[in-house]
Structures are given as C-alpha cells and as structure tokens.
Amino acid sequence: MTGENAQESTDLTAPENVERGEQVYDRITSGQCQNVTAELDAAYGHAPERG
C-alpha cells in the first residue's frame, strides 16, 4: 500500500465491544470523560495516531 495507512477495523457489534462502548457513553453523558478520543482508543485497543 503506497501512501495509505493500514487500519484494522473493529467489529463494534460484537457483544464485548457494545459493552465497552456503553461504558464510555455512560462516562461521557455523566461528565466523567475528559477526553473522548482517548477513552474510545483505550476501550477498543487502538493506539493514538502520531502526527
């Protein structure tokens, strides 16, 4: 792949991922979440992109 970032997709419909997403959503709606991107990256095992 020339000039493209290979990105592994996450099945957001898998039961364990739905549960993780709900936990992050609950933190967002309750005001406990300071950084949505970081929380989602941590929940789904993605490393932050480097610029």
Secondary structure, DSSP 8 states (H G I E B T S, - for coil): --S--------TTSHHHHHHHHHHHHHHHHT--S-HHHHHHHHHT------
